[in-house]
Amino acid sequence: MTEPVRLSKRMSELGLCSRREADEWIEKGWVRVDGVVVSVLGSKVLPHQKVTVERQASAEQSQRVTILINKPMGYVSGQAEDGYKPAVVLVNAESRWEEDTAEMQFHPKQLRSLVPAGRLDIDSVGLLVLTQDGRIAKHLIGEDSAVDKEYLVRVKYTRPGKLPEHDLKRLNHGLIMDGKPLKPAKVEWQNEDQLRFVLNEGKKRQIRRMCDMVGLKVIGLKRVRIGGVKLGELPTGQWRYLRPDEQF
């Protein structure tokens, strides 16, 4: 017999919303199971039962924004820490990129529940995604996320000579971090001191640690793409909205 699961978990599995959003909608009476409103948190359902949401939920979700920012050095991705400011403080009407083609108007309420969908450490720059949409956050940083991320990494070899070919191969596949093998990556030289990394996972300070394992010191690190969304010409410290025609 198939075991019942929490309604919020089932809604997340179905791609309707995040678990947090599901709990909010359940409390507001916006969720039906087999046509019957379920408003008790922690309720369970069977996989064959039909889950639907009211129009209010879809309308609220459609108003949630996703923002792309070109993060400068010196800002943290998430909560403020050790005196450093979070990247979200850069999001205001004045810092919006003048070439942003989205028709949406900026409003301070868009800053509510605007969270980073993935890390970019304080010493790194480039594309950072901030979103109010739990579906996008789950898609980018959920356990089963398959969205790749591309980085340009300026490096200096700290050992005599040049980086051996076998160590470049190890960067592509063969390194172990935190006791586990890393997923295959795509790492190739762009020029004599810059590597291009494409990763399918995002362990903390992963690229810096990978480089350190083969004798490379990272001088600069810039994220230029997340899935199908590119940083492009977005200036440092400015932001724009994710366009309707863009998909990660």
C-alpha positions in Angstrom: 0.0 0.0 0.0 1.3 3.5 -0.9 2.1 5.6 2.2 0.4 9.0 2.6 2.7 12.0 2.5 2.4 15.6 3.9 0.3 17.7 1.6 2.9 20.5 1.5 5.6 17.9 0.4 3.2 16.5 -2.3 2.5 20.1 -3.6 6.3 20.7 -3.9 6.8 17.3 -5.7 4.1 18.3 -8.2 5.9 21.6 -8.9 3.0 23.7 -7.6 5.0 25.7 -5.2 7.6 25.4 -2.4 6.8 23.7 0.9 6.8 27.1 2.7 4.3 28.5 0.1 2.2 25.4 0.4 1.8 25.8 4.1 0.8 29.5 3.6 -1.8 28.5 1.0 -3.2 25.7 3.2 -3.7 28.1 6.1 -5.5 30.5 3.8 -7.8 27.8 2.5 -6.5 27.9 -1.0 -5.8 24.2 -1.4 -8.2 21.4 -2.3 -7.7 17.7 -2.3 -10.2 15.8 -4.5 -12.3 19.0 -4.5 -12.4 19.4 -0.7 -10.7 22.4 1.0 -7.9 21.3 3.3 -6.8 24.0 5.7 -5.0 22.0 8.5 -1.2 22.1 8.4 0.4 18.7 8.5 -2.5 17.1 6.6 -1.5 14.0 4.5 -2.6 12.8 1.1 -2.1 9.7 -1.0 -0.3 10.0 -4.3 -3.4 9.2 -6.4 -5.4 12.1 -4.9 -5.9 15.2 -7.0 -4.4 18.4 -5.5 -5.6 21.8 -6.9 -5.1 25.4 -5.8 -7.5 28.4 -5.9 -7.0 31.2 -8.3 -5.8 33.5 -5.5 -2.8 31.3 -5.1 -1.9 31.4 -8.8 -2.4 35.2 -8.9 -0.2 35.8 -5.9 2.5 33.5 -7.3 2.4 35.4 -10.7 3.3 38.6 -8.8 6.4 37.2 -7.3 9.6 38.5 -8.8 13.0 37.0 -9.7 15.9 39.4 -9.9 19.3 39.0 -11.5 22.1 41.0 -9.9 25.8 41.4 -10.9 27.2 41.0 -7.4 30.4 43.0 -6.7 33.1 41.9 -4.3 32.5 42.6 -0.6 28.9 41.6 -0.5 27.5 38.3 0.9 24.8 36.4 -0.9 22.4 35.9 2.0 22.1 37.2 5.6 24.5 40.0 6.7 27.5 38.6 8.5 30.7 39.9 10.1 29.9 43.5 9.2 29.4 42.7 5.5 26.2 43.7 3.7 23.9 41.2 1.9 23.6 41.7 -1.9 19.9 42.4 -1.6 20.7 46.0 -0.3 21.8 46.8 -3.8 18.3 46.3 -5.1 16.5 49.6 -5.3 14.9 51.8 -8.0 18.1 53.7 -8.6 20.3 50.7 -9.2 18.0 49.0 -11.7 19.8 48.6 -15.1 18.5 51.2 -17.5 18.5 48.7 -20.3 16.2 46.3 -18.4 13.3 45.6 -20.8 10.9 44.1 -18.3 7.6 46.1 -18.1 7.4 45.6 -14.3 7.8 48.6 -12.0 10.0 48.3 -8.9 8.2 48.4 -5.5 9.8 47.9 -2.1 7.3 45.1 -1.4 9.3 43.0 -3.9 12.1 42.9 -1.3 9.9 40.9 1.1 10.9 37.2 1.1 13.5 37.9 -1.7 16.1 35.2 -1.1 19.2 34.1 -2.9 18.8 30.9 -5.0 22.4 29.7 -4.6 25.6 31.1 -3.1 28.3 33.4 -4.5 30.9 34.0 -1.8 32.1 37.4 -0.7 35.3 37.3 -2.8 33.4 36.3 -6.0 31.5 38.4 -8.5 28.9 37.9 -11.2 25.4 36.5 -11.6 23.4 36.1 -8.4 19.7 35.1 -8.5 17.3 36.6 -5.8 13.7 35.3 -6.0 10.4 35.4 -4.2 9.3 32.3 -6.1 9.8 29.0 -4.2 9.6 27.0 -7.4 12.6 28.7 -8.9 14.6 28.4 -5.7 13.8 24.6 -5.6 14.7 24.3 -9.3 18.1 26.0 -8.8 19.2 24.7 -5.3 17.0 21.7 -4.6 18.8 18.3 -3.9 17.9 17.0 -7.4 18.7 20.2 -9.3 20.5 19.6 -12.6 21.0 23.2 -13.6 24.6 23.9 -14.5 26.5 27.1 -13.6 29.4 28.6 -15.6 32.3 30.5 -14.1 35.4 32.3 -15.5 38.3 31.8 -13.0 41.6 33.7 -13.1 44.3 31.5 -11.6 48.0 31.4 -10.8 50.0 28.2 -10.6 51.9 28.0 -7.3 54.2 25.1 -8.3 57.1 25.1 -10.8 56.2 25.0 -14.5 52.7 24.8 -15.8 49.6 22.9 -14.6 50.1 19.2 -15.7 47.5 17.8 -18.1 46.6 15.1 -15.6 45.7 17.7 -13.0 43.5 19.4 -15.5 41.8 16.1 -16.0 41.4 15.7 -12.3 39.6 19.1 -12.2 37.2 17.7 -14.8 36.6 14.5 -12.8 38.5 12.7 -10.1 38.7 15.1 -7.1 37.2 14.1 -3.7 35.8 16.8 -1.4 34.4 16.3 2.1 34.9 12.6 1.7 32.8 12.3 -1.5 33.8 12.3 -5.2 32.7 15.4 -7.0 30.4 15.2 -9.9 32.0 15.5 -13.4 32.7 19.1 -14.3 33.8 20.8 -17.5 37.1 22.7 -17.0 39.1 24.1 -19.8 41.7 26.9 -20.4 40.3 30.1 -21.9 43.7 31.7 -22.1 47.1 31.3 -20.2 45.8 32.4 -16.9 42.0 31.9 -17.0 39.9 28.7 -16.7 36.3 28.2 -17.6 34.4 26.0 -15.1 30.9 24.5 -15.7 29.6 22.8 -12.6 26.4 20.8 -11.7 26.8 21.2 -8.0 27.6 24.0 -5.6 29.5 23.0 -2.5 30.8 25.9 -0.4 33.8 27.6 -2.0 34.0 24.5 -4.3 36.0 26.1 -7.2 38.6 27.6 -4.8 39.0 24.3 -3.0 39.3 22.4 -6.3 42.0 24.7 -7.6 43.9 24.5 -4.3 44.0 20.7 -4.6 46.0 20.9 -7.9 48.2 23.9 -6.9 46.2 26.7 -8.4 45.5 29.9 -6.5 42.3 31.7 -7.5 42.9 35.4 -8.3 39.4 36.2 -9.5 36.1 34.3 -9.9 33.1 35.4 -11.9 29.8 33.6 -12.5 28.6 34.3 -16.0 25.7 31.9 -16.5 23.1 29.8 -14.6 21.4 27.3 -16.8 19.9 29.2 -19.8 20.3 32.6 -18.1 23.4 34.7 -18.8 25.0 37.6 -17.0 25.5 39.3 -20.3 26.1 43.1 -20.3 24.6 43.7 -16.8 26.9 46.2 -15.1 28.5 45.4 -11.7 26.3 46.4 -8.8 23.1 46.7 -11.0 20.1 44.4 -11.4 17.3 43.5 -13.7 14.2 41.3 -13.6 14.1 37.8 -15.1 12.3 38.1 -18.4 9.2 36.0 -19.2 11.1 34.5 -22.1 14.1 33.4 -20.0 14.4 30.0 -18.4 17.0 28.5 -16.2 
